[in-house]
Amino acid sequence: MSLHTSSDIPLLISSENLSSERRITPSWTISQLKTKLEPITGIPPSNQKLSLRLPGAQEISIAAPDEDVTPLIGFPLAPYAELHIDDTRPPGARLNLTDASGVEKYVMPEDEYAKKTDSVLAWKKSQQLGRFNPNAPSLEQAKIAAGQAEVASRHIAPGKRCRVGGEDSRRGTVQYVGEVPEIPGGLGAWVGVQLDEPVGKNDGSVGGRRYWGAEGGPKYGVFVRPERVEVGDWPVLDDLEDMEEF
């Protein structure tokens, strides 16, 4: 391991994938410097193009015909100047140190993580936060309560006129409010609407269970979450209302 002296100069080393501070010994040759930069930058010495960047001055090339014997002391090294390294290899031959997509990532098994005592999970357990709070409602209960609150705040009830999804053309009448177990993952309140036009998804039945209407009828029905229903004075649209006389 080389020892640095009091005459070492701190420089800011930069490359396409690197930016860090390093102390440089002016007595090193250019070749020695390049050799020491290889494990830092990943660029082979023969493919390194060095340049010194000083504030308010033109970029200076760190190069010489015989770099094995040319010391750095011959260049105007200044504390915290930038030493930039360009990679002269073709782009396809360079190391991509910023792309981690091809790096195999370690994923700790859930049972092993659950046993750790210094994890976020362990802290939540000790503090009884979130799902570890015995007094907190379950996620299912919270979802049901949120749906019921949405229904109440929007004054949704069977028989009321409404429109769906903010679309003025999707008007109809509320036929059903409540849970629909036949919808996979559909815990909580649903609103069944019979649209004025047959542009729905069903005939008032879901999964073999009928909520309104007659079997085999046109698809006027749709089931949506309460937040998509707007109750109000939404009369049936008259397609002929805006037609000019002729």
NULUMTOR-90504 format. One record per atom (N, C-alpha, C, O): residue in three letters; x, y, z. Coordinates in pm, whole numbers, padded with zeros to 5 digits, always signed. Layout:
# residues N
AlaXYZ ...
# end
This chain:
# residues 246
Met+00085-00118+00000 Met+00000+00000+00000 Met+00089+00124+00000 Met+00180+00136+00082 Ser+00063+00217-00093 Ser+00143+00337-00102 Ser+00103+00436+00006 Ser-00012+00443+00046 Leu+00204+00514+00052 Leu+00178+00613+00155 Leu+00173+00750+00090 Leu+00258+00782+00007 His+00077+00832+00127 His+00068+00968+00077 His+00154+01059+00163 His+00174+01031+00281 Thr+00204+01167+00104 Thr+00287+01262+00176 Thr+00211+01392+00193 Thr+00100+01409+00142 Ser+00274+01484+00267 Ser+00210+01612+00292 Ser+00198+01695+00165 Ser+00122+01791+00161 Ser+00275+01656+00059 Ser+00271+01731-00067 Ser+00164+01678-00161 Ser+00149+01728-00272 Asp+00090+01576-00117 Asp-00019+01525-00200 Asp-00120+01635-00227 Asp-00142+01723-00144 Ile-00181+01629-00346 Ile-00276+01732-00387 Ile-00414+01669-00403 Ile-00428+01572-00477 Pro-00516+01722-00335 Pro-00651+01668-00353 Pro-00711+01714-00487 Pro-00714+01833-00517 Leu-00756+01619-00565 Leu-00819+01649-00693 Leu-00959+01587-00697 Leu-00986+01488-00628 Leu-01045+01646-00777 Leu-01178+01591-00798 Leu-01173+01504-00923 Leu-01159+01555-01034 Ile-01184+01373-00904 Ile-01176+01278-01014 Ile-01316+01259-01073 Ile-01412+01234-00999 Ser-01328+01271-01205 Ser-01459+01254-01269 Ser-01444+01173-01396 Ser-01343+01178-01465 Ser-01549+01096-01424 Ser-01559+01021-01549 Ser-01708+01006-01579 Ser-01791+01064-01510 Glu-01740+00928-01679 Glu-01880+00909-01716 Glu-01961+00850-01601 Glu-02078+00883-01585 Asn-01898+00763-01520 Asn-01970+00696-01413 Asn-01915+00727-01274 Asn-01946+00656-01178 Leu-01833+00832-01261 Leu-01764+00853-01133 Leu-01749+01001-01103 Leu-01732+01084-01192 Ser-01757+01032-00976 Ser-01723+01166-00927 Ser-01681+01151-00782 Ser-01764+01121-00696 Ser-01554+01171-00753 Ser-01506+01155-00616 Ser-01377+01233-00598 Ser-01315+01278-00694 Glu-01338+01247-00471 Glu-01214+01319-00438 Glu-01103+01219-00410 Glu-01123+01122-00337 Arg-00986+01244-00466 Arg-00870+01159-00444 Arg-00745+01247-00427 Arg-00736+01357-00484 Arg-00649+01197-00349 Arg-00523+01269-00330 Arg-00420+01212-00427 Arg-00399+01091-00435 Ile-00355+01303-00500 Ile-00259+01265-00604 Ile-00119+01308-00562 Ile-00100+01419-00513 Thr-00022+01220-00582 Thr+00117+01251-00552 Thr+00185+01302-00678 Thr+00194+01228-00776 Pro+00234+01426-00680 Pro+00292+01483-00801 Pro+00412+01407-00855 Pro+00443+01419-00974 Ser+00479+01330-00772 Ser+00597+01255-00819 Ser+00558+01131-00901 Ser+00644+01071-00964 Trp+00431+01093-00901 Trp+00387+00981-00983 Trp+00406+01016-01131 Trp+00399+01132-01171 Thr+00430+00913-01209 Thr+00431+00932-01354 Thr+00286+00923-01404 Thr+00197+00880-01332 Ile+00266+00964-01529 Ile+00132+00955-01587 Ile+00086+00810-01589 Ile-00032+00783-01564 Ser+00177+00718-01620 Ser+00141+00575-01625 Ser+00100+00525-01487 Ser+00006+00447-01474 Gln+00173+00569-01384 Gln+00139+00528-01249 Gln-00002+00579-01210 Gln-00080+00507-01149 Leu-00030+00703-01248 Leu-00161+00760-01219 Leu-00271+00681-01288 Leu-00374+00650-01227 Lys-00250+00647-01415 Lys-00352+00573-01489 Lys-00375+00434-01427 Lys-00487+00385-01421 Thr-00265+00372-01382 Thr-00278+00241-01319 Thr-00361+00250-01191 Thr-00442+00161-01163 Lys-00341+00357-01115 Lys-00415+00374-00991 Lys-00561+00413-01017 Lys-00649+00388-00935 Leu-00587+00475-01132 Leu-00723+00515-01166 Leu-00807+00399-01219 Leu-00930+00405-01216 Glu-00743+00294-01269 Glu-00819+00184-01330 Glu-00919+00120-01233 Glu-01035+00103-01270 Pro-00879+00082-01110 Pro-00979+00021-01019 Pro-01086+00120-00972 Pro-01191+00078-00922 Ile-01061+00249-00989 Ile-01159+00349-00948 Ile-01260+00374-01059 Ile-01380+00385-01033 Thr-01211+00381-01183 Thr-01297+00416-01296 Thr-01343+00296-01377 Thr-01443+00303-01448 Gly-01269+00185-01368 Gly-01301+00069-01451 Gly-01250+00083-01593 Gly-01284+00002-01679 Ile-01167+00184-01619 Ile-01114+00209-01753 Ile-00968+00162-01758 Ile-00889+00206-01675 Pro-00931+00076-01852 Pro-00792+00032-01863 Pro-00700+00151-01892 Pro-00742+00245-01959 Pro-00578+00149-01842 Pro-00485+00261-01863 Pro-00469+00300-02010 Pro-00460+00418-02043 Ser-00464+00200-02098 Ser-00443+00230-02240 Ser-00561+00301-02304 Ser-00550+00354-02414 Asn-00676+00301-02235 Asn-00796+00365-02290 Asn-00836+00491-02212 Asn-00945+00544-02231 Gln-00746+00536-02126 Gln-00775+00657-02049 Gln-00721+00781-02120 Gln-00605+00784-02162 Lys-00805+00881-02133 Lys-00764+01011-02185 Lys-00786+01111-02073 Lys-00899+01142-02037 Leu-00673+01163-02016 Leu-00679+01248-01899 Leu-00676+01395-01938 Leu-00605+01435-02030 Ser-00754+01475-01865 Ser-00750+01619-01886 Ser-00771+01689-01753 Ser-00847+01643-01668 Leu-00701+01800-01735 Leu-00707+01877-01613 Leu-00791+02002-01637 Leu-00765+02078-01730 Arg-00890+02021-01552 Arg-00981+02135-01568 Arg-00964+02229-01449 Arg-00995+02194-01336 Leu-00913+02349-01479 Leu-00890+02451-01377 Leu-00990+02564-01395 Leu-01024+02598-01508 Pro-01038+02623-01287 Pro-01134+02733-01298 Pro-01078+02850-01379 Pro-00968+02898-01351 Gly-01152+02895-01477 Gly-01112+03010-01558 Gly-00997+02984-01652 Gly-00939+03078-01706 Ala-00962+02857-01674 Ala-00849+02825-01763 Ala-00892+02721-01865 Ala-00991+02651-01846 Gln-00817+02713-01971 Gln-00847+02615-02075 Gln-00809+02474-02029 Gln-00713+02456-01954 Glu-00885+02376-02072 Glu-00860+02236-02035 Glu-00720+02195-02079 Glu-00678+02224-02191 Ile-00650+02127-01989 Ile-00511+02085-02015 Ile-00505+01934-02027 Ile-00554+01862-01939 Ser-00446+01885-02135 Ser-00433+01742-02156 Ser-00316+01688-02073 Ser-00205+01741-02076 Ile-00345+01579-01999 Ile-00238+01511-01924 Ile-00190+01396-02009 Ile-00243+01285-02002 Ala-00089+01422-02091 Ala-00037+01322-02184 Ala+00107+01356-02218 Ala+00150+01470-02202 Ala+00180+01256-02264 Ala+00321+01276-02302 Ala+00363+01161-02392 Ala+00303+01054-02388 Pro+00468+01182-02476 Pro+00515+01074-02563 Pro+00559+00952-02484 Pro+00534+00839-02527 Asp+00624+00973-02371 Asp+00668+00860-02287 Asp+00609+00879-02148 Asp+00671+00942-02061 Glu+00490+00826-02126 Glu+00418+00848-02001 Glu+00477+00768-01886 Glu+00447+00796-01769 Asp+00560+00667-01916 Asp+00620+00586-01810 Asp+00721+00666-01728 Asp+00749+00631-01613 Val+00778+00772-01787 Val+00881+00848-01716 Val+00843+00995-01699 Val+00921+01073-01645 Thr+00724+01033-01743 Thr+00681+01173-01732 Thr+00606+01193-01601 Thr+00496+01139-01584 Pro+00663+01271-01506 Pro+00595+01289-01377 Pro+00482+01393-01388 Pro+00479+01476-01478 Leu+00391+01384-01293 Leu+00278+01477-01290 Leu+00319+01615-01245 Leu+00246+01712-01265 Ile+00437+01625-01183 Ile+00480+01753-01129 Ile+00498+01858-01238 Ile+00501+01978-01211 Gly+00509+01812-01363 Gly+00525+01903-01475 Gly+00394+01966-01520 Gly+00394+02048-01612 Phe+00284+01928-01457 Phe+00153+01983-01494 Phe+00102+02072-01380 Phe+00136+02048-01264 Pro+00023+02174-01411 Pro-00022+02271-01307 Pro-00133+02214-01217 Pro-00246+02261-01219 Leu-00096+02114-01140 Leu-00195+02056-01048 Leu-00227+02157-00939 Leu-00137+02217-00880 Ala-00355+02176-00912 Ala-00398+02270-00808 Ala-00501+02201-00720 Ala-00579+02119-00769 Pro-00502+02231-00592 Pro-00599+02166-00502 Pro-00743+02180-00552 Pro-00790+02289-00584 Tyr-00810+02067-00558 Tyr-00952+02056-00593 Tyr-00982+02093-00739 Tyr-01095+02124-00776 Ala-00877+02090-00820 Ala-00902+02099-00964 Ala-00965+01967-01008 Ala-00956+01866-00939 Glu-01030+01969-01125 Glu-01097+01848-01173 Glu-01007+01771-01270 Glu-00958+01826-01368 Leu-00986+01644-01239 Leu-00914+01555-01330 Leu-01018+01465-01396 Leu-01075+01377-01332 His-01041+01488-01524 His-01145+01414-01595 His-01083+01303-01678 His-00981+01322-01744 Ile-01148+01185-01674 Ile-01101+01069-01749 Ile-01206+01032-01853 Ile-01319+00998-01818 Asp-01169+01037-01980 Asp-01254+00991-02088 Asp-01216+00848-02125 Asp-01098+00811-02123 Asp-01316+00769-02160 Asp-01295+00630-02202 Asp-01294+00628-02354 Asp-01394+00659-02418 Thr-01179+00591-02412 Thr-01166+00593-02558 Thr-01216+00465-02624 Thr-01210+00454-02747 Arg-01264+00369-02546 Arg-01317+00247-02606 Arg-01450+00275-02674 Arg-01519+00371-02638 Pro-01488+00193-02773 Pro-01621+00208-02834 Pro-01728+00191-02727 Pro-01708+00115-02632 Pro-01842+00258-02740 Pro-01946+00249-02636 Pro-01986+00107-02601 Pro-02015+00078-02485 Gly-01986+00017-02700 Gly-02026-00121-02673 Gly-01926-00197-02590 Gly-01960-00301-02533 Ala-01802-00148-02582 Ala-01697-00218-02507 Ala-01680-00162-02367 Ala-01599-00214-02289 Arg-01753-00056-02332 Arg-01737+00006-02201 Arg-01824-00063-02096 Arg-01929-00121-02127 Leu-01778-00054-01973 Leu-01858-00106-01863 Leu-01971-00007-01832 Leu-01949+00113-01820 Asn-02090-00060-01819 Asn-02203+00024-01779 Asn-02226+00004-01630 Asn-02293-00090-01587 Leu-02167+00095-01551 Leu-02172+00080-01407 Leu-02299+00136-01345 Leu-02321+00124-01224 Thr-02385+00198-01428 Thr-02508+00257-01375 Thr-02631+00171-01404 Thr-02738+00197-01349 Asp-02616+00070-01489 Asp-02729-00016-01522 Asp-02727-00139-01432 Asp-02641-00227-01445 Ala-02823-00144-01339 Ala-02829-00255-01244 Ala-02932-00360-01284 Ala-02961-00452-01207 Ser-02988-00348-01406 Ser-03093-00441-01446 Ser-03042-00584-01461 Ser-03118-00680-01444 Gly-02915-00599-01491 Gly-02861-00733-01509 Gly-02797-00790-01383 Gly-02745-00902-01385 Val-02801-00714-01275 Val-02740-00760-01150 Val-02841-00843-01071 Val-02953-00799-01047 Glu-02800-00960-01032 Glu-02889-01046-00954 Glu-02908-00985-00815 Glu-02812-00956-00744 Lys-03031-00966-00779 Lys-03062-00900-00652 Lys-03103-01003-00547 Lys-03173-01101-00576 Tyr-03059-00979-00425 Tyr-03093-01068-00316 Tyr-03226-01026-00255 Tyr-03244-00909-00219 Val-03316-01118-00243 Val-03445-01093-00180 Val-03455-01185-00058 Val-03454-01307-00070 Met-03464-01123+00058 Met-03472-01200+00182 Met-03607-01270+00192 Met-03710-01205+00174 Pro-03608-01398+00220 Pro-03735-01469+00239 Pro-03818-01405+00349 Pro-03763-01355+00448 Glu-03950-01406+00332 Glu-04038-01339+00427 Glu-04026-01396+00568 Glu-04028-01321+00665 Asp-04014-01530+00579 Asp-04005-01589+00712 Asp-03875-01550+00783 Asp-03872-01535+00905 Glu-03768-01534+00704 Glu-03640-01493+00763 Glu-03647-01346+00807 Glu-03595-01310+00912 Tyr-03713-01263+00724 Tyr-03728-01122+00759 Tyr-03813-01106+00885 Tyr-03788-01019+00968 Ala-03915-01191+00896 Ala-04005-01183+01012 Ala-03934-01215+01143 Ala-03978-01172+01249 Lys-03823-01291+01135 Lys-03750-01329+01255 Lys-03651-01222+01302 Lys-03603-01226+01415 Lys-03621-01124+01214 Lys-03523-01023+01250 Lys-03579-00931+01359 Lys-03699-00903+01363 Thr-03490-00886+01446 Thr-03532-00800+01557 Thr-03495-00654+01534 Thr-03533-00567+01612 Asp-03422-00626+01426 Asp-03379-00489+01400 Asp-03438-00434+01269 Asp-03379-00347+01205 Ser-03554-00486+01230 Ser-03617-00445+01105 Ser-03732-00347+01131 Ser-03775-00328+01245 Val-03780-00285+01024 Val-03897-00197+01034 Val-04019-00277+01081 Val-04100-00228+01159 Leu-04029-00400+01032 Leu-04142-00485+01072 Leu-04140-00509+01223 Leu-04243-00500+01289 Ala-04023-00541+01276 Ala-04011-00564+01421 Ala-04047-00439+01500 Ala-04109-00447+01606 Trp-04006-00322+01448 Trp-04038-00196+01516 Trp-04188-00171+01516 Trp-04244-00129+01617 Lys-04254-00196+01402 Lys-04400-00179+01395 Lys-04471-00272+01492 Lys-04570-00234+01555 Lys-04421-00394+01504 Lys-04481-00487+01598 Lys-04467-00437+01741 Lys-04563-00440+01819 Ser-04347-00390+01775 Ser-04324-00344+01913 Ser-04405-00220+01946 Ser-04445-00200+02061 Gln-04431-00136+01844 Gln-04507-00014+01865 Gln-04657-00034+01840 Gln-04736+00058+01860 Gln-04694-00154+01797 Gln-04834-00187+01767 Gln-04893-00088+01666 Gln-04999-00029+01688 Leu-04822-00072+01556 Leu-04866+00020+01452 Leu-04932-00056+01337 Leu-04904-00173+01314 Gly-05022+00013+01265 Gly-05085-00045+01147 Gly-05162-00171+01179 Gly-05244-00173+01271 Arg-05134-00277+01104 Arg-05207-00402+01123 Arg-05173-00472+01254 Arg-05237-00571+01290 Phe-05072-00421+01326 Phe-05034-00481+01454 Phe-05104-00412+01570 Phe-05082-00447+01686 Asn-05186-00314+01540 Asn-05263-00246+01643 Asn-05390-00327+01670 Asn-05477-00334+01583 Pro-05403-00387+01787 Pro-05520-00473+01815 Pro-05651-00396+01815 Pro-05758-00456+01801 Asn-05644-00264+01832 Asn-05766-00184+01836 Asn-05803-00123+01701 Asn-05907-00059+01687 Ala-05717-00144+01602 Ala-05743-00086+01471 Ala-05836-00178+01391 Ala-05826-00300+01403 Pro-05926-00120+01311 Pro-06013-00204+01228 Pro-05932-00275+01120 Pro-05829-00224+01075 Ser-05979-00390+01079 Ser-05910-00462+00973 Ser-05925-00387+00842 Ser-06008-00297+00830 Leu-05843-00423+00745 Leu-05851-00360+00614 Leu-05988-00381+00553 Leu-06043-00292+00488 Glu-06044-00501+00573 Glu-06176-00529+00518 Glu-06283-00440+00582 Glu-06369-00385+00513 Gln-06275-00427+00714 Gln-06370-00341+00783 Gln-06357-00196+00740 Gln-06457-00126+00722 Ala-06234-00152+00722 Ala-06210-00013+00681 Ala-06265+00011+00540 Ala-06322+00117+00513 Lys-06249-00087+00451 Lys-06299-00071+00315 Lys-06452-00067+00313 Lys-06511+00013+00240 Ile-06514-00152+00393 Ile-06661-00152+00401 Ile-06712-00019+00456 Ile-06808+00038+00404 Ala-06647+00029+00562 Ala-06688+00156+00623 Ala-06671+00272+00527 Ala-06755+00362+00522 Ala-06562+00270+00450 Ala-06537+00378+00353 Ala-06645+00379+00245 Ala-06691+00485+00203 Gly-06685+00260+00199 Gly-06790+00251+00098 Gly-06923+00301+00149 Gly-06995+00372+00079 Gln-06955+00265+00271 Gln-07082+00310+00331 Gln-07083+00462+00349 Gln-07185+00528+00327 Ala-06970+00516+00388 Ala-06960+00661+00406 Ala-06976+00733+00273 Ala-07038+00839+00266 Glu-06920+00675+00167 Glu-06931+00735+00033 Glu-07075+00735-00014 Glu-07122+00834-00071 Val-07147+00626+00010 Val-07288+00616-00027 Val-07370+00724+00045 Val-07453+00791-00015 Ala-07344+00739+00176 Ala-07419+00836+00254 Ala-07389+00979+00211 Ala-07480+01061+00199 Ser-07261+01008+00188 Ser-07223+01145+00153 Ser-07277+01186+00016 Ser-07299+01304-00010 Arg-07298+01088-00073 Arg-07348+01118-00206 Arg-07501+01101-00216 Arg-07560+01122-00322 His-07562+01063-00103 His-07709+01047-00097 His-07759+00948-00203 His-07860+00971-00269 Ile-07686+00839-00218 Ile-07722+00737-00317 Ile-07825+00642-00256 Ile-07806+00591-00145 Ala-07933+00620-00328 Ala-08039+00530-00281 Ala-08117+00479-00401 Ala-08125+00548-00503 Pro-08175+00358-00391 Pro-08255+00304-00502 Pro-08367+00400-00542 Pro-08431+00462-00457 Gly-08388+00410-00672 Gly-08493+00496-00725 Gly-08446+00634-00764 Gly-08519+00706-00833 Lys-08328+00674-00721 Lys-08280+00808-00754 Lys-08215+00812-00892 Lys-08152+00716-00935 Arg-08231+00926-00959 Arg-08168+00946-01089 Arg-08021+00980-01068 Arg-07983+01038-00966 Cys-07938+00943-01165 Cys-07795+00967-01152 Cys-07728+00963-01288 Cys-07789+00930-01390 Arg-07601+00999-01286 Arg-07517+00973-01403 Arg-07391+00903-01353 Arg-07354+00914-01236 Val-07325+00830-01443 Val-07213+00743-01403 Val-07083+00791-01465 Val-07076+00821-01584 Gly-06979+00798-01382 Gly-06845+00831-01430 Gly-06832+00971-01485 Gly-06740+00998-01563 Gly-06922+01060-01447 Gly-06912+01197-01496 Gly-06947+01214-01642 Gly-06930+01322-01698 Glu-06999+01106-01705 Glu-07037+01113-01846 Glu-07184+01147-01856 Glu-07269+01074-01806 Asp-07214+01259-01921 Asp-07352+01304-01930 Asp-07440+01208-02009 Asp-07561+01204-01989 Ser-07379+01130-02097 Ser-07457+01036-02178 Ser-07491+00908-02104 Ser-07575+00830-02150 Arg-07426+00884-01989 Arg-07451+00761-01912 Arg-07540+00792-01792 Arg-07497+00788-01676 Arg-07665+00825-01823 Arg-07764+00853-01719 Arg-07847+00730-01691 Arg-07859+00640-01775 Gly-07905+00726-01572 Gly-07989+00613-01539 Gly-08052+00628-01403 Gly-08057+00737-01345 Thr-08101+00513-01352 Thr-08169+00510-01222 Thr-08102+00407-01132 Thr-08074+00295-01174 Val-08076+00448-01009 Val-08016+00355-00912 Val-08116+00244-00880 Val-08230+00272-00843 Gln-08074+00118-00895 Gln-08159+00004-00868 Gln-08116-00074-00744 Gln-08196-00142-00680 Tyr-07986-00064-00711 Tyr-07936-00146-00600 Tyr-07817-00076-00535 Tyr-07735-00015-00604 Val-07809-00084-00403 Val-07694-00034-00327 Val-07657-00138-00222 Val-07740-00176-00140 Gly-07533-00184-00225 Gly-07490-00284-00127 Gly-07375-00367-00180 Gly-07314-00334-00282 Glu-07347-00474-00111 Glu-07237-00562-00152 Glu-07281-00654-00266 Glu-07399-00689-00278 Val-07184-00690-00348 Val-07208-00783-00459 Val-07102-00892-00450 Val-06996-00881-00512 Pro-07128-00998-00374 Pro-07028-01102-00352 Pro-06982-01170-00479 Pro-06873-01228-00483 Glu-07062-01164-00584 Glu-07028-01233-00709 Glu-06913-01164-00784 Glu-06854-01224-00873 Ile-06880-01040-00750 Ile-06769-00969-00815 Ile-06639-01008-00744 Ile-06624-00981-00625 Pro-06544-01071-00815 Pro-06418-01114-00751 Pro-06343-00995-00690 Pro-06322-00893-00756 Gly-06305-01010-00564 Gly-06231-00903-00496 Gly-06311-00777-00478 Gly-06255-00670-00458 Gly-06442-00789-00484 Gly-06528-00671-00479 Gly-06585-00641-00344 Gly-06703-00607-00334 Leu-06506-00652-00239 Leu-06556-00624-00104 Leu-06599-00479-00093 Leu-06534-00390-00148 Gly-06708-00454-00022 Gly-06755-00318-00002 Gly-06877-00287-00087 Gly-06931-00373-00156 Ala-06920-00161-00080 Ala-07045-00120-00145 Ala-07031-00105-00295 Ala-06930-00056-00347 Trp-07137-00149-00365 Trp-07150-00129-00509 Trp-07285-00063-00535 Trp-07379-00076-00457 Val-07291+00007-00646 Val-07416+00069-00686 Val-07457+00012-00821 Val-07385+00022-00920 Gly-07577-00050-00823 Gly-07629-00102-00948 Gly-07717+00002-01014 Gly-07813+00050-00955 Val-07684+00036-01138 Val-07757+00140-01211 Val-07815+00082-01339 Val-07746+00015-01416 Gln-07942+00109-01361 Gln-08004+00076-01490 Gln-07995+00200-01578 Gln-08065+00299-01555 Leu-07909+00193-01679 Leu-07887+00307-01767 Leu-08008+00329-01858 Leu-08088+00238-01881 Asp-08019+00450-01909 Asp-08130+00481-01999 Asp-08110+00419-02137 Asp-08207+00394-02209 Glu-07986+00393-02172 Glu-07954+00331-02301 Glu-07887+00196-02276 Glu-07822+00179-02174 Pro-07901+00101-02368 Pro-07842-00033-02350 Pro-07692-00035-02376 Pro-07644-00103-02466 Val-07619+00042-02295 Val-07473+00051-02311 Val-07404-00001-02184 Val-07289+00034-02157 Gly-07473-00085-02108 Gly-07418-00136-01984 Gly-07336-00263-02004 Gly-07297-00298-02115 Lys-07311-00331-01892 Lys-07230-00453-01892 Lys-07314-00578-01865 Lys-07267-00689-01887 Asn-07439-00560-01817 Asn-07520-00675-01781 Asn-07668-00637-01789 Asn-07703-00524-01822 Asp-07753-00735-01758 Asp-07898-00712-01760 Asp-07955-00700-01619 Asp-08074-00724-01597 Gly-07869-00663-01523 Gly-07913-00652-01384 Gly-07875-00772-01300 Gly-07915-00782-01184 Ser-07799-00865-01359 Ser-07755-00984-01284 Ser-07604-00997-01293 Ser-07542-00953-01390 Val-07545-01058-01190 Val-07401-01081-01185 Val-07376-01221-01132 Val-07428-01258-01027 Gly-07297-01298-01204 Gly-07261-01432-01156 Gly-07379-01522-01128 Gly-07373-01605-01037 Gly-07486-01508-01205 Gly-07602-01592-01186 Gly-07702-01541-01085 Gly-07808-01602-01067 Arg-07671-01433-01018 Arg-07765-01375-00922 Arg-07827-01249-00979 Arg-07757-01160-01027 Arg-07960-01243-00973 Arg-08031-01128-01030 Arg-08059-01025-00922 Arg-08109-01057-00814 Tyr-08027-00900-00953 Tyr-08051-00790-00861 Tyr-08171-00704-00905 Tyr-08235-00641-00821 Trp-08199-00702-01032 Trp-08318-00637-01085 Trp-08336-00679-01231 Trp-08246-00738-01291 Gly-08451-00648-01287 Gly-08475-00673-01427 Gly-08511-00817-01459 Gly-08519-00903-01370 Ala-08533-00841-01587 Ala-08571-00974-01635 Ala-08457-01039-01708 Ala-08374-00972-01770 Glu-08453-01171-01700 Glu-08345-01246-01764 Glu-08351-01232-01915 Glu-08459-01235-01976 Gly-08234-01216-01975 Gly-08226-01211-02120 Gly-08255-01075-02179 Gly-08260-01062-02302 Gly-08274-00975-02098 Gly-08304-00843-02149 Gly-08179-00773-02201 Gly-08069-00824-02184 Pro-08197-00657-02264 Pro-08082-00579-02313 Pro-07989-00539-02198 Pro-08031-00535-02082 Lys-07865-00511-02230 Lys-07766-00478-02127 Lys-07775-00329-02088 Lys-07697-00246-02134 Tyr-07873-00302-02004 Tyr-07888-00168-01948 Tyr-07813-00153-01816 Tyr-07793-00041-01768 Gly-07771-00265-01757 Gly-07719-00262-01621 Gly-07569-00243-01610 Gly-07493-00284-01697 Val-07527-00178-01501 Val-07386-00161-01470 Val-07371-00150-01318 Val-07453-00087-01252 Phe-07266-00211-01264 Phe-07234-00201-01122 Phe-07105-00122-01108 Phe-07003-00158-01167 Val-07108-00015-01030 Val-06991+00070-01013 Val-06974+00104-00865 Val-07066+00085-00786 Arg-06857+00153-00830 Arg-06832+00198-00694 Arg-06903+00331-00670 Arg-06927+00407-00764 Pro-06938+00361-00545 Pro-07014+00483-00514 Pro-06949+00611-00563 Pro-07018+00705-00602 Glu-06814+00616-00562 Glu-06747+00740-00601 Glu-06766+00774-00749 Glu-06734+00885-00791 Arg-06819+00679-00827 Arg-06842+00706-00969 Arg-06987+00745-00998 Arg-07024+00767-01113 Val-07068+00754-00895 Val-07211+00784-00912 Val-07240+00925-00863 Val-07202+00963-00753 Glu-07309+01002-00947 Glu-07349+01138-00912 Glu-07501+01147-00916 Glu-07562+01146-01023 Val-07561+01155-00798 Val-07707+01163-00788 Val-07752+01308-00811 Val-07688+01403-00767 Gly-07863+01323-00881 Gly-07914+01457-00905 Gly-08030+01457-01004 Gly-08090+01353-01031 Asp-08060+01574-01055 Asp-08169+01590-01152 Asp-08115+01561-01291 Asp-08077+01652-01366 Trp-08113+01432-01324 Trp-08061+01390-01454 Trp-08174+01324-01534 Trp-08185+01201-01534 Pro-08258+01403-01600 Pro-08369+01345-01677 Pro-08318+01267-01796 Pro-08203+01282-01838 Val-08404+01184-01850 Val-08369+01106-01969 Val-08341+01202-02084 Val-08418+01294-02109 Leu-08230+01180-02153 Leu-08194+01267-02265 Leu-08289+01245-02382 Leu-08326+01132-02413 Asp-08327+01355-02445 Asp-08412+01349-02563 Asp-08324+01375-02685 Asp-08281+01487-02708 Asp-08298+01270-02762 Asp-08210+01283-02877 Asp-08266+01377-02983 Asp-08190+01429-03064 Leu-08398+01399-02983 Leu-08459+01483-03085 Leu-08472+01628-03042 Leu-08516+01713-03119 Glu-08432+01655-02916 Glu-08457+01787-02861 Glu-08383+01897-02937 Glu-08435+02007-02955 Asp-08261+01867-02981 Asp-08180+01970-03043 Asp-08187+01968-03195 Asp-08118+02045-03261 Met-08271+01881-03250 Met-08280+01875-03396 Met-08357+01994-03450 Met-08457+02036-03394 Glu-08307+02046-03560 Glu-08375+02159-03624 Glu-08497+02108-03702 Glu-08501+01992-03746 Glu-08594+02195-03719 Glu-08711+02160-03798 Glu-08675+02160-03946 Glu-08590+02237-03991 Phe-08738+02075-04020 Phe-08715+02075-04164 Phe-08840+02026-04236 Phe-08841+02018-04359 
# end
